[in-house]
Amino acid sequence: MKLENIELSFDNFSGEMSKLKNQKHFDYLVTIIGEDFGEEGYGCIYILENTDNNERCSVKTIAKKVDGSDVIPTVINLWKSAELLEREVFDFVGIKFLG
């Protein structure tokens, strides 16, 4: 299985993730991985799956610094399972999720 790798900026992250869910039918959020990307900063990698055709993609985004905290928009509104995964990323890496 080939994994398509996508990079999204903070500014277009929410809109593009919504398109992946609603237009490309990536209906399953496999996991969220919080990571220190060195000079790029902290960020996350999201693994998504389309359960109809078993296609997977990875989405990388770098957190934005807001008042000294690293933040990324939440995806809980798209995938309810993101709540626990985002909490785990916050606990281990310290990234806060907006929304």
N, CA, C and O atoms as a printed pandas DataFrame, in Angstrom:
     atom_number atom_name residue_name chain_id  residue_number  x_coord  y_coord  z_coord
0              1         N          MET        A               1    0.846   -1.170    0.000
1              2        CA          MET        A               1    0.000    0.000    0.000
2              3         C          MET        A               1    0.896    1.239    0.000
3              4         O          MET        A               1    1.747    1.401    0.874
4              5         N          LYS        A               2    0.696    2.095   -0.974
5              6        CA          LYS        A               2    1.461    3.329   -1.043
6              7         C          LYS        A               2    0.797    4.381   -0.161
7              8         O          LYS        A               2   -0.425    4.527   -0.160
8              9         N          LEU        A               3    1.613    5.102    0.581
9             10        CA          LEU        A               3    1.117    6.134    1.482
10            11         C          LEU        A               3    1.404    7.499    0.873
11            12         O          LEU        A               3    2.564    7.871    0.697
12            13         N          GLU        A               4    0.348    8.249    0.549
13            14        CA          GLU        A               4    0.511    9.598    0.021
14            15         C          GLU        A               4    0.856   10.531    1.170
15            16         O          GLU        A               4    0.185   10.519    2.202
16            17         N          ASN        A               5    1.895   11.340    1.000
17            18        CA          ASN        A               5    2.325   12.284    2.031
18            19         C          ASN        A               5    1.909   13.691    1.636
19            20         O          ASN        A               5    2.222   14.154    0.539
20            21         N          ILE        A               6    1.203   14.370    2.534
21            22        CA          ILE        A               6    0.704   15.717    2.289
22            23         C          ILE        A               6    1.237   16.618    3.389
23            24         O          ILE        A               6    1.251   16.236    4.559
24            25         N          GLU        A               7    1.679   17.822    3.015
25            26        CA          GLU        A               7    2.070   18.835    4.003
26            27         C          GLU        A               7    1.116   19.997    3.916
27            28         O          GLU        A               7    0.869   20.524    2.831
28            29         N          LEU        A               8    0.572   20.407    5.062
29            30        CA          LEU        A               8   -0.364   21.522    5.108
30            31         C          LEU        A               8    0.164   22.602    6.039
31            32         O          LEU        A               8    0.733   22.312    7.092
32            33         N          SER        A               9   -0.034   23.844    5.636
33            34        CA          SER        A               9    0.354   24.960    6.497
34            35         C          SER        A               9   -0.725   25.175    7.555
35            36         O          SER        A               9   -1.848   24.688    7.418
36            37         N          PHE        A              10   -0.381   25.895    8.588
37            38        CA          PHE        A              10   -1.327   26.185    9.671
38            39         C          PHE        A              10   -2.573   26.873    9.114
39            40         O          PHE        A              10   -3.692   26.557    9.519
40            41         N          ASP        A              11   -2.381   27.803    8.195
41            42        CA          ASP        A              11   -3.495   28.615    7.704
42            43         C          ASP        A              11   -4.516   27.837    6.886
43            44         O          ASP        A              11   -5.706   28.146    6.949
44            45         N          ASN        A              12   -4.088   26.840    6.122
45            46        CA          ASN        A              12   -5.055   26.094    5.313
46            47         C          ASN        A              12   -5.349   24.700    5.878
47            48         O          ASN        A              12   -6.023   23.902    5.227
48            49         N          PHE        A              13   -4.857   24.407    7.066
49            50        CA          PHE        A              13   -4.994   23.083    7.662
50            51         C          PHE        A              13   -6.456   22.661    7.822
51            52         O          PHE        A              13   -6.837   21.587    7.356
52            53         N          SER        A              14   -7.271   23.478    8.465
53            54        CA          SER        A              14   -8.660   23.093    8.753
54            55         C          SER        A              14   -9.457   22.839    7.482
55            56         O          SER        A              14  -10.174   21.843    7.385
56            57         N          GLY        A              15   -9.338   23.729    6.515
57            58        CA          GLY        A              15  -10.080   23.580    5.269
58            59         C          GLY        A              15   -9.665   22.354    4.476
59            60         O          GLY        A              15  -10.513   21.643    3.938
60            61         N          GLU        A              16   -8.359   22.102    4.402
61            62        CA          GLU        A              16   -7.868   20.950    3.644
62            63         C          GLU        A              16   -8.193   19.628    4.338
63            64         O          GLU        A              16   -8.468   18.633    3.668
64            65         N          MET        A              17   -8.164   19.606    5.660
65            66        CA          MET        A              17   -8.539   18.385    6.375
66            67         C          MET        A              17  -10.022   18.085    6.166
67            68         O          MET        A              17  -10.412   16.925    6.035
68            69         N          SER        A              18  -10.839   19.125    6.136
69            70        CA          SER        A              18  -12.259   18.951    5.865
70            71         C          SER        A              18  -12.482   18.377    4.468
71            72         O          SER        A              18  -13.347   17.521    4.283
72            73         N          LYS        A              19  -11.711   18.841    3.486
73            74        CA          LYS        A              19  -11.808   18.308    2.124
74            75         C          LYS        A              19  -11.397   16.842    2.079
75            76         O          LYS        A              19  -12.030   16.038    1.395
76            77         N          LEU        A              20  -10.342   16.493    2.805
77            78        CA          LEU        A              20   -9.910   15.095    2.834
78            79         C          LEU        A              20  -11.016   14.200    3.394
79            80         O          LEU        A              20  -11.231   13.095    2.896
80            81         N          LYS        A              21  -11.707   14.666    4.413
81            82        CA          LYS        A              21  -12.781   13.874    5.023
82            83         C          LYS        A              21  -14.013   13.828    4.125
83            84         O          LYS        A              21  -14.539   12.750    3.850
84            85         N          ASN        A              22  -14.471   14.981    3.672
85            86        CA          ASN        A              22  -15.766   15.060    3.004
86            87         C          ASN        A              22  -15.724   14.831    1.499
87            88         O          ASN        A              22  -16.693   14.326    0.932
88            89         N          GLN        A              23  -14.631   15.188    0.842
89            90        CA          GLN        A              23  -14.565   15.037   -0.607
90            91         C          GLN        A              23  -13.776   13.795   -1.035
91            92         O          GLN        A              23  -14.127   13.134   -2.012
92            93         N          LYS        A              24  -12.705   13.487   -0.289
93            94        CA          LYS        A              24  -11.894   12.311   -0.649
94            95         C          LYS        A              24  -12.226   11.106    0.214
95            96         O          LYS        A              24  -11.651   10.032    0.040
96            97         N          HIS        A              25  -13.166   11.287    1.156
97            98        CA          HIS        A              25  -13.734   10.199    1.961
98            99         C          HIS        A              25  -12.726    9.467    2.849
99           100         O          HIS        A              25  -12.802    8.252    3.029
100          101         N          PHE        A              26  -11.784   10.232    3.398
101          102        CA          PHE        A              26  -10.905    9.664    4.417
102          103         C          PHE        A              26  -11.685    9.698    5.731
103          104         O          PHE        A              26  -11.588   10.650    6.505
104          105         N          ASP        A              27  -12.453    8.649    5.963
105          106        CA          ASP        A              27  -13.417    8.625    7.057
106          107         C          ASP        A              27  -12.865    8.088    8.374
107          108         O          ASP        A              27  -13.556    8.122    9.392
108          109         N          TYR        A              28  -11.630    7.593    8.364
109          110        CA          TYR        A              28  -11.058    7.004    9.580
110          111         C          TYR        A              28   -9.736    7.674    9.918
111          112         O          TYR        A              28   -8.805    7.683    9.113
112          113         N          LEU        A              29   -9.668    8.235   11.119
113          114        CA          LEU        A              29   -8.427    8.811   11.638
114          115         C          LEU        A              29   -7.694    7.701   12.381
115          116         O          LEU        A              29   -8.108    7.295   13.467
116          117         N          VAL        A              30   -6.610    7.216   11.797
117          118        CA          VAL        A              30   -5.863    6.098   12.376
118          119         C          VAL        A              30   -5.124    6.549   13.629
119          120         O          VAL        A              30   -5.227    5.913   14.678
120          121         N          THR        A              31   -4.376    7.652   13.520
121          122        CA          THR        A              31   -3.623    8.155   14.667
122          123         C          THR        A              31   -3.161    9.575   14.412
123          124         O          THR        A              31   -3.199   10.070   13.285
124          125         N          ILE        A              32   -2.725   10.216   15.478
125          126        CA          ILE        A              32   -2.055   11.520   15.421
126          127         C          ILE        A              32   -0.739   11.356   16.175
127          128         O          ILE        A              32   -0.717   10.885   17.311
128          129         N          ILE        A              33    0.345   11.748   15.534
129          130        CA          ILE        A              33    1.662   11.627   16.142
130          131         C          ILE        A              33    2.222   13.028   16.346
131          132         O          ILE        A              33    2.397   13.772   15.381
132          133         N          GLY        A              34    2.502   13.391   17.579
133          134        CA          GLY        A              34    3.154   14.658   17.880
134          135         C          GLY        A              34    4.656   14.476   17.798
135          136         O          GLY        A              34    5.199   13.469   18.252
136          137         N          GLU        A              35    5.329   15.471   17.207
137          138        CA          GLU        A              35    6.756   15.290   16.972
138          139         C          GLU        A              35    7.494   16.631   17.017
139          140         O          GLU        A              35    6.929   17.683   16.715
140          141         N          ASP        A              36    8.763   16.564   17.400
141          142        CA          ASP        A              36    9.663   17.706   17.319
142          143         C          ASP        A              36   10.423   17.585   16.007
143          144         O          ASP        A              36   11.232   16.674   15.833
144          145         N          PHE        A              37   10.162   18.503   15.089
145          146        CA          PHE        A              37   10.798   18.473   13.776
146          147         C          PHE        A              37   12.054   19.340   13.732
147          148         O          PHE        A              37   12.441   19.820   12.666
148          149         N          GLY        A              38   12.683   19.539   14.872
149          150        CA          GLY        A              38   13.931   20.295   14.930
150          151         C          GLY        A              38   13.725   21.767   14.628
151          152         O          GLY        A              38   12.941   22.437   15.301
152          153         N          GLU        A              39   14.418   22.273   13.626
153          154        CA          GLU        A              39   14.344   23.701   13.289
154          155         C          GLU        A              39   12.958   24.122   12.801
155          156         O          GLU        A              39   12.580   25.286   12.941
156          157         N          GLU        A              40   12.195   23.182   12.229
157          158        CA          GLU        A              40   10.828   23.498   11.788
158          159         C          GLU        A              40    9.912   23.778   12.976
159          160         O          GLU        A              40    8.964   24.555   12.859
160          161         N          GLY        A              41   10.187   23.155   14.103
161          162        CA          GLY        A              41    9.358   23.306   15.292
162          163         C          GLY        A              41    8.570   22.048   15.580
163          164         O          GLY        A              41    8.799   21.000   14.976
164          165         N          TYR        A              42    7.635   22.167   16.513
165          166        CA          TYR        A              42    6.769   21.046   16.855
166          167         C          TYR        A              42    5.637   20.945   15.844
167          168         O          TYR        A              42    5.245   21.936   15.228
168          169         N          GLY        A              43    5.124   19.748   15.685
169          170        CA          GLY        A              43    4.020   19.550   14.755
170          171         C          GLY        A              43    3.428   18.171   14.922
171          172         O          GLY        A              43    3.774   17.429   15.842
172          173         N          CYS        A              44    2.528   17.845   14.013
173          174        CA          CYS        A              44    1.844   16.555   14.065
174          175         C          CYS        A              44    1.801   15.905   12.694
175          176         O          CYS        A              44    1.818   16.572   11.660
176          177         N          ILE        A              45    1.746   14.594   12.722
177          178        CA          ILE        A              45    1.479   13.792   11.538
178          179         C          ILE        A              45    0.182   13.046   11.795
179          180         O          ILE        A              45    0.037   12.360   12.807
180          181         N          TYR        A              46   -0.752   13.185   10.876
181          182        CA          TYR        A              46   -2.050   12.534   10.947
182          183         C          TYR        A              46   -2.065   11.411    9.911
183          184         O          TYR        A              46   -1.694   11.628    8.758
184          185         N          ILE        A              47   -2.484   10.230   10.309
185          186        CA          ILE        A              47   -2.648    9.116    9.376
186          187         C          ILE        A              47   -4.157    8.924    9.177
187          188         O          ILE        A              47   -4.897    8.671   10.127
188          189         N          LEU        A              48   -4.590    9.050    7.921
189          190        CA          LEU        A              48   -6.005    8.947    7.572
190          191         C          LEU        A              48   -6.214    7.754    6.643
191          192         O          LEU        A              48   -5.322    7.384    5.879
192          193         N          GLU        A              49   -7.409    7.156    6.719
193          194        CA          GLU        A              49   -7.729    6.032    5.848
194          195         C          GLU        A              49   -9.128    6.198    5.259
195          196         O          GLU        A              49  -10.064    6.614    5.942
196          197         N          ASN        A              50   -9.244    5.864    3.974
197          198        CA          ASN        A              50  -10.523    5.739    3.307
198          199         C          ASN        A              50  -10.898    4.269    3.421
199          200         O          ASN        A              50  -10.276    3.418    2.784
200          201         N          THR        A              51  -11.912    3.962    4.229
201          202        CA          THR        A              51  -12.234    2.565    4.498
202          203         C          THR        A              51  -12.951    1.878    3.335
203          204         O          THR        A              51  -13.115    0.658    3.354
204          205         N          ASP        A              52  -13.377    2.633    2.331
205          206        CA          ASP        A              52  -14.003    2.019    1.153
206          207         C          ASP        A              52  -12.970    1.352    0.256
207          208         O          ASP        A              52  -13.183    0.244   -0.236
208          209         N          ASN        A              53  -11.837    2.043    0.047
209          210        CA          ASN        A              53  -10.819    1.497   -0.867
210          211         C          ASN        A              53   -9.481    1.216   -0.174
211          212         O          ASN        A              53   -8.503    0.865   -0.835
212          213         N          ASN        A              54   -9.435    1.368    1.148
213          214        CA          ASN        A              54   -8.235    1.123    1.970
214          215         C          ASN        A              54   -7.056    2.020    1.607
215          216         O          ASN        A              54   -5.910    1.674    1.895
216          217         N          GLU        A              55   -7.314    3.156    0.984
217          218        CA          GLU        A              55   -6.267    4.125    0.683
218          219         C          GLU        A              55   -5.911    4.862    1.976
219          220         O          GLU        A              55   -6.782    5.188    2.781
220          221         N          ARG        A              56   -4.624    5.114    2.153
221          222        CA          ARG        A              56   -4.155    5.868    3.320
222          223         C          ARG        A              56   -3.342    7.066    2.880
223          224         O          ARG        A              56   -2.744    7.072    1.804
224          225         N          CYS        A              57   -3.328    8.093    3.739
225          226        CA          CYS        A              57   -2.454    9.236    3.502
226          227         C          CYS        A              57   -1.940    9.740    4.848
227          228         O          CYS        A              57   -2.572    9.546    5.886
228          229         N          SER        A              58   -0.791   10.384    4.803
229          230        CA          SER        A              58   -0.260   11.029    5.998
230          231         C          SER        A              58   -0.282   12.529    5.748
231          232         O          SER        A              58    0.032   12.996    4.653
232          233         N          VAL        A              59   -0.652   13.265    6.766
233          234        CA          VAL        A              59   -0.729   14.722    6.680
234          235         C          VAL        A              59    0.175   15.298    7.757
235          236         O          VAL        A              59    0.020   15.001    8.941
236          237         N          LYS        A              60    1.117   16.122    7.333
237          238        CA          LYS        A              60    2.044   16.761    8.270
238          239         C          LYS        A              60    1.702   18.241    8.364
239          240         O          LYS        A              60    1.459   18.895    7.351
240          241         N          THR        A              61    1.686   18.758    9.573
241          242        CA          THR        A              61    1.520   20.191    9.779
242          243         C          THR        A              61    2.409   20.628   10.935
243          244         O          THR        A              61    2.620   19.886   11.895
244          245         N          ILE        A              62    2.918   21.832   10.825
245          246        CA          ILE        A              62    3.768   22.419   11.868
246          247         C          ILE        A              62    2.914   23.351   12.711
247          248         O          ILE        A              62    2.130   24.143   12.186
248          249         N          ALA        A              63    3.073   23.248   14.017
249          250        CA          ALA        A              63    2.316   24.088   14.941
250          251         C          ALA        A              63    2.765   25.543   14.828
251          252         O          ALA        A              63    3.911   25.839   14.490
252          253         N          LYS        A              64    1.841   26.423   15.117
253          254        CA          LYS        A              64    2.110   27.869   15.129
254          255         C          LYS        A              64    2.335   28.288   16.578
255          256         O          LYS        A              64    1.652   27.807   17.482
256          257         N          LYS        A              65    3.293   29.186   16.795
257          258        CA          LYS        A              65    3.544   29.704   18.147
258          259         C          LYS        A              65    2.544   30.815   18.442
259          260         O          LYS        A              65    2.478   31.805   17.713
260          261         N          VAL        A              66    1.763   30.652   19.513
261          262        CA          VAL        A              66    0.809   31.667   19.962
262          263         C          VAL        A              66    1.008   31.848   21.459
263          264         O          VAL        A              66    0.776   30.927   22.242
264          265         N          ASP        A              67    1.437   33.032   21.845
265          266        CA          ASP        A              67    1.690   33.338   23.260
266          267         C          ASP        A              67    2.602   32.311   23.924
267          268         O          ASP        A              67    2.379   31.928   25.073
268          269         N          GLY        A              68    3.624   31.870   23.206
269          270        CA          GLY        A              68    4.601   30.937   23.747
270          271         C          GLY        A              68    4.195   29.475   23.698
271          272         O          GLY        A              68    4.960   28.607   24.118
272          273         N          SER        A              69    3.000   29.190   23.191
273          274        CA          SER        A              69    2.533   27.806   23.090
274          275         C          SER        A              69    2.461   27.381   21.629
275          276         O          SER        A              69    2.166   28.190   20.748
276          277         N          ASP        A              70    2.732   26.113   21.385
277          278        CA          ASP        A              70    2.571   25.542   20.046
278          279         C          ASP        A              70    1.121   25.110   19.899
279          280         O          ASP        A              70    0.602   24.365   20.730
280          281         N          VAL        A              71    0.457   25.586   18.821
281          282        CA          VAL        A              71   -0.962   25.281   18.635
282          283         C          VAL        A              71   -1.240   24.790   17.218
283          284         O          VAL        A              71   -0.570   25.173   16.259
284          285         N          ILE        A              72   -2.243   23.934   17.120
285          286        CA          ILE        A              72   -2.747   23.393   15.860
286          287         C          ILE        A              72   -4.274   23.372   15.984
287          288         O          ILE        A              72   -4.792   23.072   17.060
288          289         N          PRO        A              73   -5.002   23.682   14.915
289          290        CA          PRO        A              73   -6.468   23.582   14.988
290          291         C          PRO        A              73   -6.919   22.140   15.245
291          292         O          PRO        A              73   -6.318   21.196   14.732
292          293         N          THR        A              74   -7.965   21.979   16.031
293          294        CA          THR        A              74   -8.498   20.659   16.335
294          295         C          THR        A              74   -9.193   20.050   15.121
295          296         O          THR        A              74   -9.659   20.769   14.236
296          297         N          VAL        A              75   -9.258   18.728   15.086
297          298        CA          VAL        A              75  -10.022   18.020   14.054
298          299         C          VAL        A              75  -11.143   17.190   14.693
299          300         O          VAL        A              75  -11.697   16.297   14.051
300          301         N          ILE        A              76  -11.472   17.482   15.940
301          302        CA          ILE        A              76  -12.522   16.748   16.640
302          303         C          ILE        A              76  -13.858   16.883   15.920
303          304         O          ILE        A              76  -14.672   15.960   15.939
304          305         N          ASN        A              77  -14.084   18.034   15.284
305          306        CA          ASN        A              77  -15.339   18.234   14.560
306          307         C          ASN        A              77  -15.440   17.316   13.336
307          308         O          ASN        A              77  -16.541   17.081   12.838
308          309         N          LEU        A              78  -14.315   16.797   12.846
309          310        CA          LEU        A              78  -14.303   15.898   11.692
310          311         C          LEU        A              78  -14.254   14.433   12.103
311          312         O          LEU        A              78  -14.970   13.606   11.539
312          313         N          TRP        A              79  -13.420   14.110   13.075
313          314        CA          TRP        A              79  -13.260   12.743   13.562
314          315         C          TRP        A              79  -13.359   12.781   15.082
315          316         O          TRP        A              79  -12.464   13.313   15.739
316          317         N          LYS        A              80  -14.411   12.236   15.645
317          318        CA          LYS        A              80  -14.616   12.259   17.105
318          319         C          LYS        A              80  -13.490   11.551   17.863
319          320         O          LYS        A              80  -13.188   11.903   19.004
320          321         N          SER        A              81  -12.874   10.561   17.231
321          322        CA          SER        A              81  -11.785    9.828   17.886
322          323         C          SER        A              81  -10.559   10.703   18.115
323          324         O          SER        A              81   -9.656   10.318   18.858
324          325         N          ALA        A              82  -10.514   11.870   17.489
325          326        CA          ALA        A              82   -9.365   12.766   17.647
326          327         C          ALA        A              82   -9.241   13.302   19.068
327          328         O          ALA        A              82   -8.154   13.706   19.479
328          329         N          GLU        A              83  -10.330   13.312   19.819
329          330        CA          GLU        A              83  -10.275   13.887   21.164
330          331         C          GLU        A              83   -9.216   13.201   22.031
331          332         O          GLU        A              83   -8.374   13.874   22.627
332          333         N          LEU        A              84   -9.253   11.902   22.103
333          334        CA          LEU        A              84   -8.277   11.170   22.913
334          335         C          LEU        A              84   -6.868   11.302   22.338
335          336         O          LEU        A              84   -5.902   11.448   23.087
336          337         N          LEU        A              85   -6.752   11.252   21.014
337          338        CA          LEU        A              85   -5.436   11.362   20.370
338          339         C          LEU        A              85   -4.820   12.740   20.593
339          340         O          LEU        A              85   -3.619   12.847   20.844
340          341         N          GLU        A              86   -5.626   13.792   20.506
341          342        CA          GLU        A              86   -5.119   15.151   20.752
342          343         C          GLU        A              86   -4.703   15.328   22.212
343          344         O          GLU        A              86   -3.713   16.003   22.498
344          345         N          ARG        A              87   -5.443   14.734   23.119
345          346        CA          ARG        A              87   -5.067   14.805   24.540
346          347         C          ARG        A              87   -3.710   14.122   24.769
347          348         O          ARG        A              87   -2.872   14.610   25.527
348          349         N          GLU        A              88   -3.523   13.003   24.105
349          350        CA          GLU        A              88   -2.265   12.274   24.235
350          351         C          GLU        A              88   -1.095   13.102   23.700
351          352         O          GLU        A              88   -0.037   13.159   24.327
352          353         N          VAL        A              89   -1.280   13.741   22.550
353          354        CA          VAL        A              89   -0.230   14.589   21.970
354          355         C          VAL        A              89    0.080   15.748   22.920
355          356         O          VAL        A              89    1.247   16.083   23.126
356          357         N          PHE        A              90   -0.947   16.356   23.495
357          358        CA          PHE        A              90   -0.717   17.440   24.453
358          359         C          PHE        A              90    0.083   16.933   25.656
359          360         O          PHE        A              90    1.034   17.585   26.088
360          361         N          ASP        A              91   -0.296   15.780   26.191
361          362        CA          ASP        A              91    0.392   15.227   27.368
362          363         C          ASP        A              91    1.861   14.916   27.095
363          364         O          ASP        A              91    2.715   15.160   27.948
364          365         N          PHE        A              92    2.158   14.384   25.923
365          366        CA          PHE        A              92    3.520   13.951   25.616
366          367         C          PHE        A              92    4.386   15.033   24.987
367          368         O          PHE        A              92    5.589   15.082   25.242
368          369         N          VAL        A              93    3.794   15.908   24.163
369          370        CA          VAL        A              93    4.585   16.879   23.410
370          371         C          VAL        A              93    4.278   18.313   23.810
371          372         O          VAL        A              93    5.129   19.188   23.647
372          373         N          GLY        A              94    3.078   18.578   24.333
373          374        CA          GLY        A              94    2.710   19.918   24.784
374          375         C          GLY        A              94    2.017   20.768   23.743
375          376         O          GLY        A              94    1.807   21.959   23.969
376          377         N          ILE        A              95    1.654   20.192   22.604
377          378        CA          ILE        A              95    0.934   20.958   21.586
378          379         C          ILE        A              95   -0.503   21.120   22.026
379          380         O          ILE        A              95   -1.152   20.159   22.439
380          381         N          LYS        A              96   -1.008   22.368   21.932
381          382        CA          LYS        A              96   -2.407   22.651   22.276
382          383         C          LYS        A              96   -3.223   22.653   20.987
383          384         O          LYS        A              96   -2.723   23.022   19.924
384          385         N          PHE        A              97   -4.474   22.240   21.089
385          386        CA          PHE        A              97   -5.361   22.175   19.931
386          387         C          PHE        A              97   -6.458   23.210   20.082
387          388         O          PHE        A              97   -7.199   23.209   21.065
388          389         N          LEU        A              98   -6.555   24.095   19.097
389          390        CA          LEU        A              98   -7.517   25.192   19.131
390          391         C          LEU        A              98   -8.900   24.703   18.754
391          392         O          LEU        A              98   -9.065   23.958   17.787
392          393         N          GLY        A              99   -9.884   25.121   19.513
393          394        CA          GLY        A              99  -11.265   24.764   19.206
394          395         C          GLY        A              99  -11.722   23.714   20.149
395          396         O          GLY        A              99  -12.865   23.265   20.066
